[in-house]
């Protein structure tokens, strides 16, 4: 069970496979296994797949202070350097996309290619601030309502129906969320990476979900507009976390981009999904 030390933080990460590094960064309330455990098989045959746990998740431990973007970016970079040599491909989901974008801007020599999934650039707008404040208040006061709100905004309607009545009941009894989720929500409430995005030089794929009620697709469009030469793929009919059950489409989009077989020449563009 590998760990590395970053700024007095004991960062836990998972590492599987062999080959060039591919670092997968989870989002708020997630962890290396819950978010990306079923993604590893798509890449481990020809990549070293590294999955760090940010503070508040998994076995990563720190002093409990409020999280900063600078710290979580350093945690991602530290895990990448501890697990593999040379530049890595980097994929971040949700808050992990924010962290991954910061890594690409602050540690440009570390990142070969960048994939940002369901991310956003700032939380200063009325809707986003209202959302994160509501989420945080529910997390502090009523665990069941917090979970209901998270499911209703995190999944699309059809995905929730696929859970069924029994599946949703089991979801409410599941021990999630981890205690550290509130620190991660507080970090999300204060996100503003607009000044970092123009500094990203790695080829970048931005993936947004058209029916995302948690992080609306406008966040992905903003990332695409601000990152020079990035490509945007908008996936129709998908909520924020719908892909958890079947990551095949996202894995296919990612692999095509990482391998340079996605039919693009690195120029700016917006396309429908190719998978």
Rosetta blueprint (number, residue, H / E / L):
1 X L
2 X L
3 X E
4 X E
5 X E
6 X E
7 X L
8 X L
9 X E
10 X E
11 X E
12 X E
13 X E
14 X E
15 X E
16 X E
17 X E
18 X L
19 X L
20 X E
21 X E
22 X E
23 X E
24 X E
25 X E
26 X L
27 X L
28 X L
29 X L
30 X L
31 X L
32 X H
33 X H
34 X H
35 X H
36 X H
37 X L
38 X L
39 X L
40 X H
41 X H
42 X H
43 X L
44 X L
45 X L
46 X L
47 X E
48 X E
49 X E
50 X E
51 X E
52 X E
53 X L
54 X L
55 X L
56 X L
57 X L
58 X L
59 X L
60 X L
61 X E
62 X L
63 X L
64 X L
65 X L
66 X L
67 X L
68 X L
69 X H
70 X H
71 X H
72 X H
73 X H
74 X H
75 X H
76 X H
77 X H
78 X H
79 X H
80 X H
81 X H
82 X H
83 X H
84 X L
85 X L
86 X L
87 X L
88 X E
89 X E
90 X E
91 X E
92 X E
93 X E
94 X L
95 X H
96 X H
97 X H
98 X H
99 X H
100 X H
101 X H
102 X H
103 X H
104 X H
105 X H
106 X H
107 X L
108 X H
109 X H
110 X H
111 X E
112 X E
113 X E
114 X E
115 X E
116 X E
117 X E
118 X L
119 X L
120 X L
121 X L
122 X E
123 X L
124 X L
125 X L
126 X H
127 X H
128 X H
129 X H
130 X H
131 X H
132 X H
133 X H
134 X H
135 X H
136 X H
137 X H
138 X H
139 X H
140 X H
141 X H
142 X L
143 X H
144 X H
145 X H
146 X H
147 X H
148 X H
149 X H
150 X H
151 X H
152 X H
153 X H
154 X H
155 X L
156 X L
157 X H
158 X H
159 X H
160 X H
161 X H
162 X H
163 X H
164 X H
165 X H
166 X H
167 X H
168 X H
169 X H
170 X H
171 X H
172 X H
173 X H
174 X L
175 X L
176 X L
177 X L
178 X L
179 X L
180 X L
181 X H
182 X H
183 X H
184 X H
185 X H
186 X H
187 X H
188 X H
189 X H
190 X L
191 X L
192 X E
193 X L
194 X H
195 X H
196 X H
197 X H
198 X L
199 X L
200 X L
201 X L
202 X L
203 X E
204 X E
205 X E
206 X E
207 X E
208 X E
209 X E
210 X L
211 X L
212 X L
213 X L
214 X L
215 X L
216 X L
217 X L
218 X H
219 X H
220 X H
221 X H
222 X H
223 X H
224 X H
225 X H
226 X H
227 X L
228 X L
229 X L
230 X L
231 X E
232 X E
233 X E
234 X E
235 X E
236 X L
237 X L
238 X L
239 X L
240 X L
241 X L
242 X H
243 X H
244 X H
245 X L
246 X L
247 X L
248 X H
249 X H
250 X H
251 X H
252 X H
253 X H
254 X H
255 X H
256 X H
257 X H
258 X H
259 X H
260 X L
261 X L
262 X L
263 X L
264 X L
265 X L
266 X L
267 X L
268 X L
269 X E
270 X E
271 X E
272 X E
273 X L
274 X L
275 X L
